Amino acid sequence: KIINHIDTRLRTVEGIVQDAVAASAELDEVQAMLEAGLDYAHAGKQKGHGLKKAYLYIWSAMIKQLLTRPDLSPELRTMLTQHLKAHSNPRLLGKVVKLCTARRQRNKERVAITINVKPELEPMWDLI
């Protein structure tokens, strides 16, 4: 796994897979998620920004950053590539990703990541 699931609570509630993990703040994927959240916040201050939900940008940043890893398994690379192609716009992505947040914890060395996704993304998340 790439994101070390230090504290995890994986469960399925009403067709939604929920997971909460604590990840190292030094991971490139975590940094990309945090930066996407900040970029969204800055862009969202403008009236009529037309942006969709912030969590879609945070999720996308994680997926795109994962694809840059040279040590990514072929299985996960295929899954991520297919996921990007199938959900190429926010409206399509919003149908399978219901929540994705990344928040720094008190010690600043860890980031709490929370996801709520449709069960079809669970095999991919398990590999991440």
Residue pairs with C-beta under 8 A, 6 or more apart in sequence:
1 127
1 128
2 27
2 29
2 66
2 69
2 72
2 128
3 21
3 23
3 27
3 29
3 30
3 113
3 128
4 21
4 23
4 24
5 21
6 21
6 22
6 23
6 110
7 20
7 21
7 22
8 19
8 20
8 21
9 18
9 19
9 20
10 17
10 18
10 19
11 17
11 18
11 19
12 18
12 119
12 122
15 118
15 119
16 98
16 116
16 117
16 118
16 119
17 115
17 116
17 117
17 118
17 119
17 121
17 122
17 125
18 114
18 115
18 116
19 114
19 115
19 125
20 112
20 113
20 114
20 115
21 112
21 113
22 105
22 110
22 111
22 112
22 113
23 29
23 30
23 110
23 111
23 113
24 30
24 109
24 110
24 111
25 31
25 34
25 104
25 108
25 109
25 110
25 111
26 109
28 65
28 68
28 69
29 62
29 65
29 66
30 102
30 111
30 113
31 65
32 61
32 62
32 64
32 65
33 58
33 61
33 62
33 65
33 100
33 102
33 111
33 113
34 102
34 104
34 111
35 61
36 57
36 58
36 60
36 61
37 54
37 57
37 58
37 101
37 102
39 57
40 51
40 54
40 57
40 58
41 54
43 49
43 51
44 51
44 54
51 57
52 90
52 91
52 94
53 90
53 94
55 97
55 98
55 99
55 100
55 101
56 90
56 93
56 94
56 97
56 100
58 100
58 101
58 102
59 93
59 97
59 100
59 115
60 93
62 100
62 128
63 80
63 83
63 84
64 84
66 72
66 76
66 80
66 128
67 77
67 80
67 81
67 84
72 80
73 127
75 127
76 124
76 127
76 128
79 123
79 124
79 127
80 124
83 121
83 124
86 92
87 93
87 95
87 96
87 97
95 118
96 117
96 118
96 120
96 121
97 115
97 116
97 117
97 118
97 121
98 116
98 117
98 118
99 114
99 115
99 116
100 113
100 114
100 115
100 116
100 117
101 112
101 113
101 114
102 111
102 112
102 113
103 111
103 112
104 110
104 111
104 112
105 111
105 112
115 125
117 125
